[in-house]
Amino acid sequence: MTGTPPDIAVVAGKSDLRRFVALPWRLYAGDPCWIPPLRKQVTELLDERHPFYACGAAERELFLARRSGRVVGRIAAIVNRTHNAHHHDHAGFFGFFECEDDLAAARDLLGAAAQWVKARGCDTLLGPVSPSTNYECGLLVQGFDTPPAVMMTYNPPRYADLLAAAGLDKAKDLFAYRSPVHPGSLDRLNRFASKMATREPELFVRPVNLTDFANEAHRIHEIYNAAWENNWGFVPATDGEFGWLVKELKPLLDPHLLQLAFFGDEPVGFLLALPDVNPALAALDGSLANPFRLLRASIIGRRRIGLRVITMGVKPQFRLRGAEGMLFCRSVAAAVERGYHWCEYSWILEDNELAKRTVRIMDADLAKIYRIYGKAV
C-alpha cells in the first residue's frame, strides 16, 4: 500500500489493549488453519505484572498501526534482560506481530520496535517471540496447508515477505517434524531400551507422579534450566515464570506423556508431550464464557488424535547414556497404548543434529519450518 503513511502509536489504555488483542480475529476470518488463542491468556502475557517481567527481568511496549482510525497492524517491542545476561549480548525482541497486507505499516511497526529497543541499549532486533522462546515463537515459512499443533504459531505466507521487505533476515530456523504413532518405531525403541537396561543399570524412566506434583515440577524446572543452558536463544525460566507455565500446562497434561529419567536418585531428563488440543481451542473461539462452545470443545477434546512433543532434555553430563532413547521409548509406548494417531516434534533448532537424528528414528518427516528473523539496529 502506498500513499499516506500509517499512524504508529503506543497502546494507551484498556480500549487500545482490547484492539491489540482482537486484531487477529479480523485478519484471519475464514482461515481454516488459524487457531484462535484464548484472549484472557494473551492479555495476561501482555500484562507487565506477569512473572516474565518481574523484578525488571524484562519490559515491553505495545504499538498499533492505524489508517484513518482503523487498526491495520500491531507489534510488541521487548527487552529481555534475563536473555541478555545469560547470553552476554544486547538483543532486543519483537513479538505479537500481526499486520494487513500493508508494507508501510509493517515496516513502520518494526521500525518503532527497533527504535524502542535501541533506546534501551540493544544493538539487534530479533523475533517474533511472544514474549520469549519459552512461549510461542517463530514465523511460519513452510507448511501452511495444515493447522499448527498446540502452542505453535500460524501466519499467512505474506508475513515473510513483509519482514524481508522491512530489512530483516533469517537468524535461525526452527523445525517441526511429524510422524504417525505406530508400533514399528516402538519395536526399535524397545530393542534399544533392552540394551540400555544392561549397559546402564542405574537408568530408569517413569511417568510424572501427579500426587507429588509440586516436587515433580521442581525436578523438571531444574532439568529444564540445565539441559538447554547452552542452546541458541534459550532463556532460563525463573521460579515465578516456571510456576505460571506449570499452571497453564497442567490442565492439558496426559500424565502418561510426561516422563522423567533418573540415574539412581538423581533426576536427569524429561520428555513432555501434550495432546493436541487445538481443535478444541478452535471451537472456543478465544473465550471460555460460552457454555455451548465449552461443551463442544469438551467433546472434541476427548478425541485422542494427535500429540506434540514440546520438549525433551537431558542434563549435559548424562547425555548419550541412553536417557534420550528411554524417554522416547516410554512416551511412544504410552501414545500407542492410548490411541494417539500422530505426533509432532517441535520445535527443534535447525542445527541440532542429535535431536533431528532421534526423531528420524520415529520415521518423522519435516512438516513445518518456523523462522526467527533479525537485524542490526
ABEGO torsion letter per residue (X at the ends): XBEBBBBBBBBBEAAAAAAAAAAAAAAABGBAABBBBBAAAAAAAABAABAAABGGABBBBBBBBBBGGBBABBBBBBBBAAAAAAAGBBBBBBBGBBBBBBAAAAAAAAAAAAAAAAAAGBABBBOBBOABAABBBEBBABGAABBBBBGBBBBBAAAAAAAAAAGBBBABBBBBBBBBBBAAAAAAAAAAAAAAAAABAABBBBBBBAAAAAAAAAAAAAAAAAAAAABBGBBBBBAAAAAAAAAAAAAABBAAABBBBBBEABBABBBBBBBBAAAAAAAAGGBAABAAAAAAAAAAAABBABBBBABBBBBAAABGAGAAAAAAAAAAAAAAAAGBABBBBOBBBAABAAAAAAAAAAGBBBABBBBBBBBBX
